[in-house]
Amino acid sequence: MFENAFNNIDRVMRNDDGLASELDYAEQTSWLLFLKYLDDLESEREDAAILQGKDYVPILDATYRWQTWAAPTKDGRLDHNAAMTGDDLIAFVNLKLFPYLKKFRETAADADTIEYKVGEIFSEITNKFRSGYSLRDALEIVDTLSFNSQQAKHELSDLYETRIRRMGNAGRNGGEYYTPRPLIRAMIKVVDPKIGETIYDGACGSAGFLCEAWEYMRRDDLSASEWDTLQRRTFFGQEKKSLAFVLGVMNMILHGIEAPSIRHTNTLTENVMDIQERDRHDIVLANPPFGGGERREVQQNFPVKSGETAYLFLQHFIRKLRAGGRGGVVIKNTFLSNTDTASIALRKELLESSNLHTVLDCPGGTFQGAGVKTVVLFFEKGARTRAVWYYQLDPGRSLGKTNPLNDADLAEFVALQPGKADGPKSWTVNVADLDRTTWDLSVKNPNAPEESPLRSPEEIIDAMLARDTETARILEDIRAML
């Protein structure tokens, strides 16, 4: 049912002139889903209040509740006479609904409330539907979806993840918001978060790391206090881009977190020297954007100045960890070997401030549409590095859109990592053996078979002539048989 609904929503959006890409589809689906979710949440809270003999004050005024403007009913069915459509619907959404919802950012008592999320989301996006008839069709489809059970949320979250993944496959900047989930799950297994620890992603995109960490930590036998800790005091994220922020909030809500602690802000504008103990976290999981290039005034917030955005994020993450905190961060593999001043200084800082215990070398094609190879750095804050264990991931096939990374590809890495055993794909490098002038951490598998030396041009020409002679002899033999 849910999959059919999503397919029908896509069909409606493709027919609207205001929606041009998968990015638009994801954004517009998000605000529709959010308002339907909010209406279901209000109904749940109202029912709970009645059972407890209490009064319930809805978050939204009656005029702006879903059941009033989006899906008014009569005798249990949609009241088409009361439901706005066409230009009237577009005018209501653009001139009344969105301005009303934006105000919650100023009036909400706390940034970690659902009220504040309402204000944040509708301050960042606009309605892109041009046809009120298309919007009416979309509203009626979304109204068939239910958020009243964990099973429903689970199914909806899977479909939403598929939509985010399609954004990445569609190109443009959609890929920034999607890290392959098998890689995320492997990183989480290595870091192994526990209830009571806080998890942070300062470049959270569509919140894939936070959602997968939630799925890893939640269990059916959690106590009420443990559940509350997971809901309210465990997952923290920051995101610079408006669309990614909205996707992240909605993704976490669909996974079952009522009021996600995600801030819409540029993480790199924070001076890392001003980070206090109260600002730190137990775990960092992230895939910061590569390349980019921040302004000079932003670079002044970091001891190691660099135009490479990922280098600034890595410095931020190191300082955001508490002593003993654990990190898993994706970064371009050139970070391990670049000879520029910033790369060398940052490698030195990482090795001296943290225990970089594991480097996972990912094959090309791990990130669809990205033309760079990556590694994952696993480190623990507080003790300097003595040895680094490397694992060279080799799925035995070329990765791509139709043949993506899967959980089985990473199973051996996850199994070997705790013991850090050396083997054909894994090896250990002692920091004492590194060149102190470069701190080069390049991936160089000592167990890989040596490649045959390249032949000289003379040898190649001789081989070609010999092959031509052999071909001529065979042709003469065939001629004799004719």
Secondary structure, DSSP 8 states (H G I E B T S, - for coil): -HHHHHHHHHHHHHT-TT--SHHHHHHHHHHHHHHHHHHHHHHHHHHHHHHTT-----SS-GGGSHHHHTS-EETTEE-TTTS--HHHHHHHIIIIIHHHHHTHHHH-S-TTSHHHHHHHHHHH-------HHHHHHHHHHHTT---SSHHHHHHHHHHHHHHHHHHHHT-TTGGGG---HHHHHHHHHHH---TT--EEETT-TTTHHHHHHHHHH--TT--HHHHHHHHHSSEEEEESSHHHHHHHHHHHHHHT-SS-EEEES-GGGS-GGG--GGG-EEEEEE----S----HHHHTTSSS--S-HHHHHHHHHHHHEEEEEEEEEEEEGGGGT--SHHHHHHHHHHHHHEEEEEEEE--TTSSTT--S-EEEEEEEETS--SEEEEEE---SS--BTTB---HHHHHHHHHHTTTT--BTTEEEEEGGGS-TTT-------TTS--------HHHHHHHHHHHHHHHHHHHHHHHHH-
